[in-house]
Amino acid sequence: MLDEYLIWLAIITTTLAVLNYWAYYLVFLWSVYFLTVRLLEKISVNNLSDKPVLISGCDSGFGHDLAIKCIRNGMPVFAGCLTDQGIKGIQEEAAQIPNGKQLLHAVQLNIRDPESVKKAREFVDQHINPNTGLWGIVNNAGIGDNRAWDDWQTPEMYQRFWEINTLGHIRVTHAFKDLVKKAKGRIVSVASICAKVNMPTGGPYNVSKFAIASYCDTIRLELAQFGVHVSILEPGFFKTPQANPGAAEADVKMVWDRLPQSVRDEYGEHYLPYTQKLVAGYLGYKCKPQPDLVVDAYFNALTSKFPRRRYQIGYDSMFQFTPLSYLSTRLQQHVFYGYLKYWAGLPRPAKMAS
């Protein structure tokens, strides 16, 4: 009996020793791989002054800041702005940069409107060398408002998000893709960490971001044979002009006011202030005041010789939501429901309380 016990003890000890050795070995290999990839992506392509890029959503936020960063680094920029005020603002800022007026080409661009995209293409054709094409497309324009429970949403809300966050990106990509193929350049689209993990109250936004991420994964495979790199940005929560807690609360109230009385009765009046607090909390407490992280990721995707296929940006994206995305659907549901119920104080709907 003692001999058998000692034999099993020896087997277990040896097995653990081998596993421990391989664990250290695998950690070492992963560390070498990680450091090598990070060092390689710091190597920049040459002649940035010959690499024009088109950026949508340059009125404010990430798109505006990226356009200015590209100009500061000598890259010609076609800055797509939705409004005349956006065009004027970026022109004034570019004028403060040496050679900025020559490098900036501001153009009206409403990615939801096919005619606007067509006119933007005609504008770009007038200002680039047709033989060298366009180095990059940055699909940055998008919306993230009207967060609410799916029972409070309408198909028209889903359609609006689809037309801007998904179809708008696809429309711009199709309009300019042939120019990028000539340059063997880059296509960069912003998705979200919500393209990996579904956030409650974000139905239309989640769906639109999952869709654009899927589209980018598809064309990445198809365009590799033309030398085109396709990257997706998956930022967490960041402070931008759109990420306004006060505006978010007003959006929720507007959605609530449009609800039929039957839905209001089902949830109860107490659900409105709770939802406002929940949505504003996403944008207030969770949003990080570091938009440069997103801008730097955009710029790296455009200028690195070895860009990433996916950029997880922010600690919440890297260490909270990305690991969460690897859990089973059942576990994800338990995590989110537990968060809503025990941490965020999810109330019972009026109909369920009776």
Secondary structure by P-SEA (a helix, b strand, c coil): caaaaaaaaaaaaaaaaaaaaaaaaaaaaaaaaaaaaaaaaaccccccccbbbbbccccccaaaaaaaaaaaabbbbbbbbccaaaaaaaaaaaaacccccccbbbbbbccccaaaaaaaaaaaaacccccccccbbbccccccccccccccccaaaaaaaaacccaaaaaaaaacaaaaaaaccbbbbbbcccccccccccaaaaaaaaaaaaaaaaaaaaaccccbbbbbbbccbbbcccccaaaaaaaaaaaaaaccaaaaaaccaaaaaaaaaaaaaaacccccccaaaaaaaaaaaaccccccccccccccccccccccccccaaaaaaaaaaaacccccccccccccc
